Amino acid sequence: MILLQHSPKMVYDDAGRLIEVILPVEDYLAYLRSVMAEADWETLPDHIQDAIDRLLIDDVRAEKETAVDLDVVLTSD
């Protein structure tokens, strides 16, 4: 379960049916992390799987900047 920081914007068609929900980026990323932690991967639609893949790739890229090479750690004794 996630707590959204901002209220989502609901978009309706002419018949009054909900057709779209707009979230700020921070809330969308929190939603994806929640889905990633709680859902069965095989049951997720492809577009959600792709979004989570991109999120994980971005995480790895951010961590890579602060990563320390294992050889450096092992030889620093």
C-alpha positions, 0 to 999 in steps of 0.5 A, a space after each residue: 500500500 502506498 500513500 500518494 503525496 498529491 491527489 491524482 487528476 481524474 480524466 473522464 470522457 463525454 459519457 462520464 466514464 473514467 478514462 485516465 488518471 494523472 499522477 505526479 512522477 513521485 507518486 507514479 514511481 512510488 506506485 510502481 515500487 509498490 506493485 513491484 513488491 506486492 504483485 505477481 510479475 507474471 500477472 502484470 500487463 506488459 506495459 507495467 512490466 516495462 515501466 518497472 524494468 525502466 525504473 530498475 534500470 534507472 536505479 542501477 544507473 544511479 547506484 553505479 555512480 556510487 559503486 566501489 570496485 570489489 577489487 579495490 575493496 579486497 586489496 585495501 587491507 
